[in-house]
Amino acid sequence: MNGYELAIAMYAIVLIGAGGFISRRVKGSADFFVGGRKFGPLLLFVTLVAPNIGAGSTVGVAGLGYKVGISAVWWILSSALGTFILAFLIGPAIWRLAKAHNFYTLGDYLDFRYNRNFRGLISLLMAVGTVAIFAGQLMGIAWILSAVAGVSKPVGVVIGALVVIMYFSAGGLLAAAYVNIIEASVKLIGFIIAVPFVLNFVGGWSGLETKIAANLGNAAATASYFSFDGAGATVIMGFFLMLTPSFFISPGLIGKVYCARSGRTVVIGTVLCGLVMLAFAVIPALLGMAAAAINPGLASREMALPFVMKTCMPFWASAFALAAIFSAEISAADAVLYMITSSFTKDIYKSFIKPDISDEKLLKSGRIVAVVAGLIGICLAIRLDYIITALTIFYSLMSVSLTAPLLFGLFSRRPSTSAAFVTAIAGIITTVALQFGNAGKGLFIFGFQLNAQSTAILLTLVIMLAMMYVFPARNREVAVE
């Protein structure tokens, strides 16, 4: 076992131990699913920022920075915008309803606002899709462990899965929140440590510019690489249309909002998360650019982050920084496992199969589902070589099916259950049709080429607006606060 393997192993043991310790505080299903509704601003902030600065915002953005330069920051900035919408608009409104009606999941709200069948449609989509997403997260963990420690894919998948399954199944969202404190701290400190070491290695900002210019050999390309609009207006607009909704309608994030002890806590904790995301945005992009300066010939751009973490730093700092990458992957995986567990246990099993289940058995069922889903995820991750397209489609389907029903349903009595079904189904059909029938391209509006997801979201908003006034809800009392 080399030094990196030992560092990751010790860190994994700490995470599992912390989750097991906190699990002793889990006394019922409310603790497991919504943390007992007693999170203060700091704990809510931590449990939101851990997955929000996850694999996509670290490894993914560094890879994007490697390719397009500093304009990769727009990925995280567009995500931060969605976080602020959650803080000021969606979060407080849905928290009040959750508190008044004892919601555990987003499905509980959909049942309350529309009906049981709409809840079933969305929950089934989420349950099946998130298993594949979890497998993808495990593949990401295995890929990182392979790059930094040389372990095989199956071993990396099992290591990542065991860490997440053990601490989450023991204590659910309550344990995950406290484990997230460790993960977020390691992650933020690790990346902050990395920046001066990496910049020093490439000769500072001037050295970075010189090396990039030499590699590109083109003044215009170099200027674009160091420009905040270098990726192009269409790509940047696509980030906002694709990512912003995902950060205020995600069932995983809304479930964490339910954990807050007050509406004020929702605003403070979520705003803190958004501010940290804004401050963090440039870091992974900069590290990816440094990787391009040092080695423009990496086999995959996703190798950029682990490459600079190992190449540009002394061992102690490198091990800490690599633990930060591991934290990013693990925290994203536990957020997905939470979505799987809540969808299967609360939204499907309790709602459609065993409505009279006791609280004790619901808690036990949640733990069993977490373990079983984790094992299925391991099998999928080991057997499949490439599921990124499937993951992208499932994330897209979540956004297009939920955005209009959630946004309009929270703040107006007009949207009907029929409107919710029509917009969700229209969004799903449009996304799938454009993804497979038009190479993922959507409408071309005002000089911007929209992708399939963006086009579908705009379509669902138009359909919902039309149906609100042509076929408004009737004889249905809707709590809008």
C-alpha positions as CSV (number, residue, x, y, z in Angstrom):
1,M,0.0,0.0,0.0
2,N,1.5,3.3,-1.1
3,G,1.2,6.6,0.7
4,Y,-1.9,7.8,-1.3
5,E,-3.7,4.5,-0.7
6,L,-3.0,4.7,3.0
7,A,-4.2,8.3,3.2
8,I,-7.5,7.5,1.4
9,A,-8.0,4.3,3.5
10,M,-7.6,6.2,6.8
11,Y,-9.9,9.0,5.6
12,A,-12.5,6.5,4.6
13,I,-12.4,4.9,8.1
14,V,-12.9,8.4,9.6
15,L,-16.0,9.0,7.5
16,I,-17.5,5.6,8.3
17,G,-16.7,6.0,12.0
18,A,-18.3,9.5,12.1
19,G,-21.5,8.2,10.4
20,G,-21.7,5.2,12.8
21,F,-21.3,7.5,15.8
22,I,-24.0,9.9,14.7
23,S,-26.3,7.0,13.8
24,R,-26.9,6.5,17.6
25,R,-28.9,9.7,17.5
26,V,-31.4,8.4,14.9
27,K,-34.5,7.5,16.9
28,G,-37.1,7.5,14.1
29,S,-37.9,8.0,10.4
30,A,-38.0,11.8,10.9
31,D,-34.3,11.7,11.9
32,F,-33.4,9.4,9.1
33,F,-35.2,11.3,6.3
34,V,-35.3,14.9,7.4
35,G,-32.7,15.1,10.2
36,G,-35.4,15.7,12.8
37,R,-36.1,19.1,11.3
38,K,-33.6,20.7,13.6
39,F,-30.7,21.7,11.4
40,G,-29.4,25.2,12.2
41,P,-27.9,27.5,9.5
42,L,-24.4,26.1,9.6
43,L,-25.4,22.5,9.5
44,L,-27.8,23.2,6.6
45,F,-25.1,25.1,4.8
46,V,-22.7,22.2,5.1
47,T,-25.1,19.6,4.0
48,L,-26.0,21.7,0.9
49,V,-22.5,22.8,0.0
50,A,-21.0,19.2,0.2
51,P,-22.9,17.9,-2.8
52,N,-23.2,21.2,-4.6
53,I,-19.4,21.4,-4.8
54,G,-19.3,17.8,-5.8
55,A,-17.8,15.7,-8.6
56,G,-19.2,17.9,-11.4
57,S,-18.0,21.2,-9.8
58,T,-14.5,19.9,-9.2
59,V,-13.3,17.1,-11.5
60,G,-15.8,18.1,-14.2
61,V,-15.1,21.9,-14.1
62,A,-11.3,21.3,-13.9
63,G,-11.7,19.2,-17.1
64,L,-13.7,21.9,-18.7
65,G,-11.1,24.5,-17.7
66,Y,-8.4,22.3,-19.2
67,K,-10.3,22.4,-22.5
68,V,-11.8,26.0,-22.7
69,G,-10.0,28.0,-20.1
70,I,-11.2,30.4,-17.5
71,S,-14.8,30.6,-18.9
72,A,-15.4,27.2,-17.2
73,V,-16.3,29.2,-14.1
74,W,-19.8,29.7,-15.6
75,W,-20.6,26.1,-14.8
76,I,-20.5,26.8,-11.1
77,L,-21.8,30.4,-11.4
78,S,-25.0,29.1,-13.1
79,S,-25.3,26.5,-10.4
80,A,-24.9,29.2,-7.7
81,L,-27.7,31.2,-9.3
82,G,-30.0,28.1,-8.9
83,T,-28.9,28.0,-5.2
84,F,-29.9,31.6,-4.7
85,I,-33.3,30.9,-6.3
86,L,-33.7,28.0,-3.8
87,A,-32.7,30.3,-0.9
88,F,-35.0,33.2,-1.6
89,L,-37.9,31.8,-3.6
90,I,-38.4,28.0,-3.6
91,G,-36.8,27.0,-0.3
92,P,-38.8,29.2,2.2
93,A,-42.1,28.5,0.5
94,I,-41.8,24.7,0.3
95,W,-40.3,24.6,3.9
96,R,-43.4,26.2,5.3
97,L,-45.6,23.6,3.6
98,A,-43.3,20.8,4.7
99,K,-43.4,22.0,8.3
100,A,-47.2,22.3,8.3
101,H,-47.9,19.0,6.6
102,N,-45.0,16.9,7.8
103,F,-43.4,16.3,4.3
104,Y,-40.4,14.1,4.2
105,T,-39.8,14.2,0.4
106,L,-40.6,16.2,-2.7
107,G,-43.0,13.5,-3.5
108,D,-45.0,14.4,-0.4
109,Y,-45.4,17.9,-1.8
110,L,-46.4,16.7,-5.2
111,D,-49.1,14.4,-3.7
112,F,-50.4,17.3,-1.6
113,R,-50.4,19.9,-4.4
114,Y,-51.5,17.6,-7.3
115,N,-52.4,14.0,-6.6
116,R,-51.0,10.6,-5.7
117,N,-50.7,9.5,-9.3
118,F,-48.5,12.4,-10.3
119,R,-46.4,11.7,-7.3
120,G,-46.1,8.1,-8.5
121,L,-45.0,9.1,-12.0
122,I,-42.2,11.4,-10.8
123,S,-41.1,9.1,-8.0
124,L,-40.9,6.1,-10.3
125,L,-38.8,8.1,-12.7
126,M,-36.6,9.3,-9.9
127,A,-36.2,5.9,-8.3
128,V,-35.1,4.1,-11.5
129,G,-33.0,7.0,-12.7
130,T,-31.1,7.6,-9.5
131,V,-29.9,4.0,-9.3
132,A,-28.1,4.6,-12.6
133,I,-26.9,8.0,-11.4
134,F,-25.5,6.3,-8.2
135,A,-23.7,3.8,-10.3
136,G,-22.2,6.6,-12.3
137,Q,-21.0,8.3,-9.1
138,L,-19.3,5.0,-8.1
139,M,-17.6,4.8,-11.4
140,G,-16.3,8.3,-10.9
141,I,-14.9,7.4,-7.5
142,A,-13.3,4.3,-9.0
143,W,-11.8,6.3,-11.8
144,I,-10.3,8.9,-9.3
145,L,-8.9,6.1,-7.1
146,S,-7.4,4.4,-10.1
147,A,-5.8,7.6,-11.2
148,V,-4.3,8.5,-7.9
149,A,-3.7,5.2,-6.2
150,G,-3.6,2.7,-9.0
151,V,-6.5,0.5,-7.8
152,S,-8.6,-1.5,-10.2
153,K,-12.1,-0.3,-11.2
154,P,-14.0,-3.1,-9.3
155,V,-11.9,-2.4,-6.1
156,G,-12.5,1.4,-6.5
157,V,-16.2,0.9,-7.0
158,V,-16.5,-1.3,-3.9
159,I,-14.4,1.1,-1.7
160,G,-16.5,4.1,-2.7
161,A,-19.8,2.2,-2.2
162,L,-18.9,0.7,1.1
163,V,-18.0,4.1,2.6
164,V,-21.2,5.8,1.4
165,I,-23.5,2.8,2.2
166,M,-22.1,2.3,5.7
167,Y,-22.5,5.8,7.0
168,F,-25.7,6.6,5.1
169,S,-27.6,3.4,5.9
170,A,-26.6,3.7,9.6
171,G,-27.9,7.2,10.1
172,G,-29.6,8.5,6.9
173,L,-29.6,12.2,6.3
174,L,-28.7,13.0,9.9
175,A,-25.5,11.0,9.7
176,A,-24.8,12.3,6.2
177,A,-25.0,15.9,7.4
178,Y,-22.4,15.4,10.1
179,V,-20.1,13.4,7.8
180,N,-20.6,16.2,5.2
181,I,-18.9,18.6,7.8
182,I,-15.7,16.5,7.5
183,E,-16.0,16.2,3.7
184,A,-16.7,19.9,3.1
185,S,-13.9,21.0,5.4
186,V,-11.4,18.6,3.7
187,K,-12.7,19.6,0.3
188,L,-12.5,23.4,0.7
189,I,-9.1,23.3,2.6
190,G,-7.6,20.9,0.1
191,F,-8.5,23.1,-2.9
192,I,-7.4,26.3,-1.1
193,I,-4.0,24.6,-0.4
194,A,-3.7,23.4,-3.9
195,V,-3.9,26.8,-5.6
196,P,-0.7,28.5,-4.4
197,F,1.3,25.2,-4.9
198,V,0.0,24.7,-8.5
199,L,0.5,28.4,-9.5
200,N,4.0,28.4,-8.1
201,F,4.7,25.2,-10.1
202,V,3.7,26.8,-13.4
203,G,5.5,30.1,-12.6
204,G,2.6,32.2,-11.4
205,W,-0.1,33.8,-13.6
206,S,2.5,35.1,-16.1
207,G,4.0,31.6,-16.3
208,L,0.6,30.1,-16.9
209,E,-0.1,32.5,-19.7
210,T,3.3,31.9,-21.3
211,K,3.0,28.1,-21.2
212,I,-0.6,28.2,-22.6
213,A,0.4,30.5,-25.4
214,A,3.2,28.3,-26.3
215,N,1.0,25.2,-26.3
216,L,-1.8,26.8,-28.4
217,G,0.5,28.7,-30.7
218,N,-2.2,31.1,-31.7
219,A,-2.8,34.6,-30.2
220,A,-6.6,34.5,-30.8
221,A,-6.9,31.1,-29.2
222,T,-4.9,32.2,-26.2
223,A,-6.9,35.3,-25.7
224,S,-10.1,33.2,-25.9
225,Y,-8.7,30.8,-23.4
226,F,-8.1,33.6,-20.8
227,S,-11.4,35.3,-21.6
228,F,-14.5,34.8,-19.4
229,D,-16.6,34.4,-22.6
230,G,-14.1,32.1,-24.3
231,A,-16.5,29.1,-24.3
232,G,-18.9,31.1,-26.4
233,A,-22.3,32.7,-25.6
234,T,-24.2,29.7,-26.7
235,V,-22.3,27.3,-24.4
236,I,-22.5,29.7,-21.4
237,M,-26.3,30.3,-21.9
238,G,-26.6,26.5,-22.1
239,F,-25.0,26.2,-18.7
240,F,-27.6,28.5,-17.1
241,L,-30.6,26.8,-18.8
242,M,-29.3,23.3,-18.0
243,L,-27.8,23.7,-14.5
244,T,-29.7,26.6,-12.8
245,P,-33.1,24.7,-12.6
246,S,-31.3,21.5,-11.3
247,F,-30.1,23.4,-8.2
248,F,-33.5,24.5,-7.1
249,I,-35.8,21.6,-8.0
250,S,-33.5,18.7,-7.1
251,P,-35.4,16.3,-4.7
252,G,-32.2,15.8,-2.8
253,L,-31.7,19.5,-2.2
254,I,-35.3,20.1,-1.3
255,G,-35.2,17.2,1.1
256,K,-32.3,18.9,2.9
257,V,-34.3,22.2,3.0
258,Y,-37.0,20.2,5.0
259,C,-34.3,19.6,7.7
260,A,-34.1,23.3,8.6
261,R,-35.5,24.3,12.0
262,S,-37.0,27.6,10.6
263,G,-37.6,29.5,7.4
264,R,-34.9,31.9,8.4
265,T,-32.5,29.0,8.6
266,V,-33.4,28.0,5.1
267,V,-32.5,31.5,3.7
268,I,-29.2,31.8,5.7
269,G,-27.9,28.3,5.2
270,T,-28.7,28.3,1.5
271,V,-27.3,31.8,0.8
272,L,-24.1,30.8,2.6
273,C,-23.9,27.8,0.2
274,G,-24.4,30.1,-2.8
275,L,-21.8,32.6,-1.7
276,V,-19.2,29.8,-1.1
277,M,-20.0,28.4,-4.6
278,L,-19.4,31.9,-6.1
279,A,-16.0,32.2,-4.3
280,F,-15.0,28.6,-5.2
281,A,-15.9,28.9,-8.9
282,V,-12.5,30.0,-10.2
283,I,-10.5,27.4,-8.3
284,P,-11.2,24.2,-10.3
285,A,-11.1,26.1,-13.6
286,L,-7.7,27.5,-12.7
287,L,-6.3,24.1,-11.7
288,G,-7.5,22.6,-15.0
289,M,-5.8,25.4,-16.9
290,A,-2.6,24.6,-15.0
291,A,-2.8,21.0,-16.1
292,A,-3.2,22.1,-19.7
293,A,-0.1,24.3,-19.3
294,I,2.0,21.4,-17.9
295,N,0.6,18.6,-20.0
296,P,-1.6,19.5,-23.0
297,G,-1.7,15.8,-24.1
298,L,-3.7,14.1,-21.3
299,A,-5.6,11.1,-22.4
300,S,-8.8,12.5,-20.9
301,R,-9.5,16.1,-19.7
302,E,-11.0,14.6,-16.5
303,M,-7.5,13.6,-15.6
304,A,-6.6,17.3,-15.2
305,L,-7.4,17.6,-11.5
306,P,-5.8,14.5,-10.1
307,F,-2.8,15.2,-12.4
308,V,-2.0,18.6,-10.9
309,M,-2.8,17.4,-7.4
310,K,-0.1,14.7,-7.7
311,T,2.4,16.5,-9.9
312,C,2.6,20.1,-8.5
313,M,2.6,19.6,-4.7
314,P,4.6,17.9,-1.9
315,F,3.3,14.6,-0.7
316,W,1.5,15.9,2.4
317,A,-0.4,18.6,0.5
318,S,-1.0,16.3,-2.4
319,A,-2.5,13.6,-0.2
320,F,-4.8,16.2,1.4
321,A,-5.8,17.6,-1.9
322,L,-6.6,14.1,-3.3
323,A,-8.7,13.5,-0.2
324,A,-10.5,16.6,-1.2
325,I,-11.3,15.1,-4.6
326,F,-12.4,11.9,-2.9
327,S,-14.7,14.0,-0.7
328,A,-16.3,15.6,-3.7
329,E,-17.1,12.3,-5.2
330,I,-18.3,10.7,-1.9
331,S,-20.5,13.7,-0.9
332,A,-22.2,13.6,-4.4
333,A,-22.8,9.9,-4.0
334,D,-24.4,10.1,-0.6
335,A,-26.8,12.8,-2.0
336,V,-27.8,10.5,-4.8
337,L,-28.3,7.6,-2.3
338,Y,-30.5,9.8,-0.3
339,M,-32.7,10.4,-3.3
340,I,-32.9,6.7,-4.1
341,T,-33.8,5.8,-0.5
342,S,-36.5,8.4,-0.1
343,S,-38.0,7.7,-3.5
344,F,-38.3,3.9,-3.0
345,T,-39.2,4.0,0.7
346,K,-41.4,6.9,1.2
347,D,-42.8,7.8,-2.2
348,I,-43.4,4.3,-3.5
349,Y,-43.4,1.7,-0.7
350,K,-45.3,3.7,1.9
351,S,-47.5,5.6,-0.6
352,F,-48.6,2.7,-2.8
353,I,-47.7,-0.6,-1.1
354,K,-47.8,-0.2,2.7
355,P,-49.6,3.0,3.6
356,D,-50.1,1.9,7.3
357,I,-46.4,1.1,7.9
358,S,-45.2,2.0,11.4
359,D,-42.5,4.6,11.9
360,E,-40.1,1.9,13.3
361,K,-40.6,-0.3,10.2
362,L,-40.3,2.8,7.9
363,L,-36.9,3.5,9.4
364,K,-35.9,-0.1,9.0
365,S,-37.1,-0.1,5.4
366,G,-35.1,3.0,4.6
367,R,-31.9,1.3,5.9
368,I,-32.6,-1.8,3.9
369,V,-33.3,0.1,0.7
370,A,-30.1,2.1,1.1
371,V,-28.1,-1.1,1.3
372,V,-29.9,-2.9,-1.5
373,A,-29.7,0.2,-3.8
374,G,-26.0,0.5,-3.0
375,L,-25.4,-3.2,-3.9
376,I,-27.3,-2.7,-7.2
377,G,-25.2,0.4,-7.9
378,I,-22.0,-1.6,-7.3
379,C,-23.1,-4.3,-9.8
380,L,-24.1,-1.7,-12.5
381,A,-20.9,0.3,-12.0
382,I,-18.7,-2.8,-12.3
383,R,-20.4,-4.2,-15.3
384,L,-21.0,-1.1,-17.4
385,D,-18.2,0.7,-19.1
386,Y,-19.9,3.9,-20.2
387,I,-23.2,5.3,-18.8
388,I,-22.5,9.1,-18.9
389,T,-25.2,9.5,-21.7
390,A,-27.8,7.7,-19.6
391,L,-26.9,9.9,-16.5
392,T,-27.2,13.1,-18.5
393,I,-30.6,12.0,-19.8
394,F,-31.9,11.1,-16.3
395,Y,-30.7,14.4,-14.9
396,S,-32.4,16.2,-17.8
397,L,-35.7,14.3,-17.3
398,M,-35.7,15.3,-13.7
399,S,-35.5,18.9,-14.6
400,V,-38.0,19.0,-17.4
401,S,-40.6,17.0,-15.5
402,L,-40.4,19.0,-12.3
403,T,-39.5,22.6,-13.1
404,A,-42.9,23.9,-14.3
405,P,-45.1,21.9,-11.8
406,L,-43.0,22.9,-8.9
407,L,-42.5,26.6,-9.8
408,F,-46.1,27.4,-10.7
409,G,-47.6,25.0,-8.2
410,L,-45.9,26.7,-5.2
411,F,-47.0,30.2,-6.0
412,S,-50.4,29.9,-7.8
413,R,-53.7,28.1,-7.3
414,R,-54.3,27.9,-11.0
415,P,-52.1,24.9,-12.1
416,S,-54.2,21.8,-12.2
417,T,-53.2,18.2,-11.8
418,S,-53.9,17.7,-15.6
419,A,-51.5,20.6,-16.3
420,A,-48.8,19.0,-14.2
421,F,-49.2,15.7,-16.1
422,V,-49.2,17.3,-19.5
423,T,-46.2,19.5,-18.8
424,A,-44.1,16.7,-17.3
425,I,-45.0,14.2,-20.1
426,A,-44.4,16.8,-22.8
427,G,-41.1,17.7,-21.3
428,I,-40.0,14.1,-21.2
429,I,-41.1,13.3,-24.7
430,T,-39.4,16.4,-26.1
431,T,-36.2,15.7,-24.3
432,V,-36.0,12.1,-25.5
433,A,-37.0,13.0,-29.1
434,L,-34.4,15.7,-29.4
435,Q,-31.7,13.8,-27.6
436,F,-32.0,10.7,-29.9
437,G,-33.6,12.3,-33.0
438,N,-31.6,15.6,-33.3
439,A,-28.3,14.8,-31.6
440,G,-29.3,16.6,-28.4
441,K,-29.9,19.9,-30.2
442,G,-33.0,22.0,-29.6
443,L,-34.4,25.4,-30.7
444,F,-32.2,28.2,-32.1
445,I,-33.4,31.4,-30.4
446,F,-31.9,34.9,-30.6
447,G,-28.6,33.5,-31.9
448,F,-28.4,30.7,-29.2
449,Q,-28.5,27.0,-30.0
450,L,-30.4,25.5,-27.1
451,N,-29.9,21.9,-26.1
452,A,-32.7,19.3,-25.7
453,Q,-33.2,19.9,-22.0
454,S,-33.3,23.7,-22.3
455,T,-35.8,23.5,-25.1
456,A,-38.0,21.1,-23.2
457,I,-38.0,23.3,-20.1
458,L,-39.1,26.3,-22.1
459,L,-41.8,24.3,-23.7
460,T,-43.1,23.1,-20.3
461,L,-43.2,26.7,-19.0
462,V,-45.2,27.8,-22.0
463,I,-47.6,24.9,-21.7
464,M,-48.1,25.4,-18.0
465,L,-48.8,29.1,-18.5
466,A,-51.3,28.4,-21.2
467,M,-53.1,25.7,-19.2
468,M,-53.3,27.9,-16.1
469,Y,-55.6,30.2,-18.0
470,V,-57.3,27.9,-20.5
471,F,-57.9,25.0,-18.1
472,P,-57.3,26.3,-14.5
473,A,-57.6,24.2,-11.4
474,R,-61.2,24.1,-10.0
475,N,-62.6,23.2,-6.7
476,R,-59.2,22.4,-5.3
477,E,-57.9,24.3,-2.3
478,V,-54.2,24.8,-2.6
479,A,-52.0,26.1,0.2
480,V,-50.0,29.0,-1.2
481,E,-48.0,30.8,1.5
